[in-house]
Amino acid sequence: MGAKGQPKWWYSIAVAVMICAFFLGMDFYSNGKITWSVWPVAAVLFFGVGFTLLNKFGRE
């Protein structure tokens, strides 16, 4: 237990997916359909997932 070291490269992708699920859930809960949350979800996925994948695969 008590492992030390760098976090896994996919942790930030998991955080981005959880943030997207939050935005989609709030939007769907408020009016029963997805309306305004498309833009925040697209931004989080573009920047969060995109930069994570660039850091992982773009520098090797």
Secondary structure, DSSP 8 states (H G I E B T S, - for coil): ----S---TTHHHHHHHHHHHHHHHHHHHHHSS--TTHHHHHHHIIIIIHHHHHHHHS--
